[in-house]
Amino acid sequence: MEKTCSRCKKTLSLTKFYRDKQKKDGLKSYCKSCDLIIGYKNGKPFYNQRKLNRRTLNRMAMNDSYWKQLSARHKLDFLYVKSLYESQNKLCFYCKIFIDGNNLQLDHYYPQSNEKHVLSCSDCNRLKWNKNGDEFIKFISSYIKRFS
């Protein structure tokens, strides 16, 4: 089942809405992402600071704190990871879809090796699991061809 957000006018699944017992359908009229937006200032969304924590704000802004946090787990320099994102044109290395702070993950091209890193979307990273990058590229290209 789906519902249309009254603010952004997108039709989304019911899981994208918070619950509200006072409404007829039991869900808020705004989707979860619009529920955080209070208004717009200079064309950019103005977020409700009370509902957002610092980690979420850093992820949304993709500022240096976000890159430091992402690179700390792999013991890499955050400038290297940030430049990797720019060199990949903000696209997943494997499936070439746009990635942002919500679905970006740092991936080892060769599992259990610390030699080559790429940025991928969360779906590709889960699908890849313990395959090396060459095997996964063959798999994902045949997988995508099935749907096009």
Sequence and secondary structure as in RCSB ss.txt:
>XXXX:A:sequence
MEKTCSRCKKTLSLTKFYRDKQKKDGLKSYCKSCDLIIGYKNGKPFYNQRKLNRRTLNRMAMNDSYWKQLSARHK
LDFLYVKSLYESQNKLCFYCKIFIDGNNLQLDHYYPQSNEKHVLSCSDCNRLKWNKNGDEFIKFISSYIKRFS
>XXXX:A:secstr
 EEE TTT  EEEGGGEEE TTSTTSEEEEEHHHHTEEEEETTEEEE TTT  HHHHHHHHT HHHHHHHHHTTT
  HHHHHHHHHHTTTB TTT  B  TTTEEEEESSTT SS EEEEEHHHHHHHTTS HHHHHHHHHHHHHTT 
